[in-house]
């Protein structure tokens, strides 16, 4: 199986300080990769650099599109990067309000990405939006309600629908459970796991919660001070951590 994403010697600097450095990995179709670490470890910087929201200072990120063509993100024209972001990628933010248009309806939020791909039939757009609201466990009767009337958990589920409706091949997720109450997280994670499995999308997710990584991720990268200090199969890393920092993270969960 060919990788969908290749990352080689990736680094992002802030003056004389590195947000992330010497990052190397491959991601495959349908795979969920979690990036874990404490606050300030560099995981969100890495995610933003992978997604092209920050420009890398060193290394390269190459993406294989649906036609099998490879694109090196640092050399992409901005118009081409925006095209990939509309068609083949998604980005789920920690705070759903940052990833939604709060002034338009739930249905319009879902339909907007389809319209960016050229879909124009009003009835079909509404029908598809209603179908996706049902998929993320929001009743279709809420189609015309603005997201401001939704709970935090519903807003996050709407953001998932908005991203997956165009069936992207790769979705970046930045702490998608971070703003949710504990009581809401389990249901949200079960839904997310089902949707990812059904769609076959590849996911790169940042989280500080090792429980989220265990539930969702095939592989995990552990970051400390901008570097990946351990990488491998999620169960293997969490059950038998090798690096002292990973051992510390895992033991802190066990003791909690």
N, C-alpha and C positions, 0 to 999 in steps of 0.2 A: 504494500500500500504506500502511495506517495504522500508525503506531508503536504498540508495545505499552507503551512507557514514555517519559514526557517529564520532563525534569529542567530546572528553570529557577532560575537564581541561587541554587543550593543552597550553604549554608554551615553549618559546625559549629564552634563556638568552645569553647575550654578557657580560661576566664578571659578575659584580654586577648589570647590567642593563637588563631589560626585553625588547626584541623586541616585544613579544606578550605574554599574560598570561591569564589564566582562561577562555579560549575560549571553548564554548560548542554550538554545533548545529547538526542538522541532515539535509541531503540533499536527495531529492527523484528523481527518474528517470524522465527525461524530465524537471526538474526544473532549472531555472536560478537564481543563488544567486549572488548578487553584494556585494562587500566589499568596503565601501567608507570611506573617511577621508582625512584630509590634509596630505601633505608631512611629513613624520616622524611619522605618526600615528601608524605604525606597519602593515599596510595592505599587503605590498609586502613581508615582513617577514613571515606573516601568510600564504600567498599563497605558498611561497617556502617550508615552513614546511609541509603544507598539501600535496604538490606534492612529498615530499620525497627528495627535493633538499637540504634541511637543516634538520639536525637531531633534533628532539624535545628533550627538556631537561626534560619535565614533561608531564603527560597526555598520551592520546592515540588517534590514528586515525585508524579506521577500515573501510575497503572497501569490499563491496559485489560484487563478480565477476559474470560473465555471467552464471556460473553454480550454483550460489546461495551460494558459499562458502565465508566465511568472512576471511579477512586477516588483521592482526594488523601490520601496516607498520613499526613500530620500531623494530619488531622481524623478519622481512622478510630478507632472504638472498639477497645479492645484485643481484644475477642472477635472482631471482624471481621478484624483484622490476623492473629490466630492462625488463623482459617479460611483466609485467603489463603495463609498459610505452609504449611498442611497440604495444600491442594488445588492451588494454582497456582504456588507457588514451591518452590525447593529451595535448600539452602545447604550447600556442600561446604567443610569446614574444612581448613586446612593440615595439621594433625595429626589423622589419621583417628580416633584415640581420642576426640577432642573431639566427633566427629560420629556416633559409634556407641555403642550400649549394650554395654559390654564383658562384662557378666555374663550375657547371654543368647546364644542361638545365632545363627549367621549367618542362618538362615532367619527367625528371629524379628525380627532387625533389618530385613530386607526387608519382612516381612509387617506390621510395626507401622504403617507409614504407610497401608497398605491398610485395616487395621482401623480407623484413625482416620476413614476415609471410609465406614465402615459395613459393610465386607466381613467376613463371619463364618464362611463355609464352610471348615472346617479343611482338607479335601482340596484345595480350590481354592487356598487360601492357600499351602499347601506346594508345589503344582504351579507356581504363579506364581513363588514364591521360587526354586525349583530352576531354572526357566527363566531367571531373571535372573542367577543365579550363573553359568550357562553363558554368558550374554551377556557377562559381564565376565571370562570366562576363569578362573572358579573352578569346579572340578568339582562337580556336584550331590551327589556323595557327601560333600561337606563341609558339607551343609545343617545338620547338628546340632552342628557344631563351634563353639565360642565364638571370637570374633575374636581373643582373646588367643593362640590357637594359630596365627594367620596371620602371615606376614611383613608388613613395612610396606607393600609394594606391593599385597599382597592385601587388606590392610585398607582401603587407599585405593580399590581397585576395588569392594570391598563397600560403601563409603560412596557411591560413584557409583550402584550398583544401588539402594541404599536411597532415594536421591533421585529417580531416574528412573522407578522402578516405578509411580508414580502419574501419570506423563506430565505433569509440570508444564509451564507455558508459559514460565517464566523461572527460571533457576538462577544463583545467585551462587556464585562459587568464589574462595576466598582462598588463593592460592599452592598449588594442589593438587599440584604437583610438588616443592615446597620441601623436604619431608622424605624424598624418595626418592633412592636412590643413582643415579648417572649411568647405570649399566648398566640400571636399571629404568625410567628416565624415558622413553626412546624408545618402548618397548613400551606404556607407559601412555598416552603422548600419541597413538599410533596408534589405540589402543582408544577413547580419549576422542573423537578426531576422528570416528571411525566412528559412535559412539553418538549424538553431537550431530547429525550429518548425517541419520541414520536417524530420529531422533525429531523433528527440526525445532524443538527447543527453542531459545529465545533464552538467551544466556549473557553474563554480565558477570564477567570474570575479572581478578583482581589477580595480577600476576607481576613479578618483577624480571628475568626471563629473556627477552631480546628474541627468542631462538630459539623459545621457546614462543609468543610473540605472532605471529611470522612463520608458524608452522605452523598455528595454530588460528584467528587473528582476522581477521575481515573489516576491522574498523576498530580503531584504537588511539588512546587518550588518553595523552599524556605529562604527568606531574605533577612539579612542582618547588615546594617550599615551600608546599604546599597549593593551588596553582593549576594549572589545565590550561594548559600553555604551547604545546602543539601537538596537533592532532587531525586525523585523516583516514584514508584507506585505508592499511592496514598496510604493504603493499609500497612505497607512495609515501613514507611516513614513513621507513621503514628504508633505502630506496635513495637518497632525496634529502631528508634532514632539513633543515629550514629554521631552526629555533631553535637557538641555540648550545648549549643544554643537551642537546637531542636529538642534536646532532652529537657532543657529548662522549660520550654513552651509546653511540652506534653505533660511534664510533671505538675505544672501550675494548673492545668485542667483537671488532672486526677485529684489534686488536693482541694480543688474548689468545692 
